[in-house]
Amino acid sequence: MAARCAGVLVALAAALLCAACDSAPPDWNSLISARVRDQYPAAQVKVLDARTLEVTLGGKVLRFDSAEIALQCNRGPRDCDRAIDQVLLQMQGGAPEAGKP
């Protein structure tokens, strides 16, 4: 019985891996946009170009250099969290230099 369950789990894992192979990984703009929307569900996020995100929240429009944030994220999770926290701080009205492209 245990061997049968293990076989089913292996087959399920293989099927999930194959399904994941067909889809392209998300880009940085999508990942950063998702983090902003998680924190601010009312925010509208637009991708202006490959490097620039525009976030509208409560009548305030901010632009962020997503390529710069991606560079920080490539350095590691701590740097990535810090870079995205700077975006979120600027949306709250603090850290005015954080999102300048």
Secondary structure as UniProt FT lines:
FT   HELIX           2..22
FT   HELIX           28..39
FT   TURN            41..42
FT   STRAND          44..47
FT   STRAND          52..57
FT   TURN            58..59
FT   STRAND          60..65
FT   HELIX           66..75
FT   HELIX           77..92
FT   TURN            96..99
//
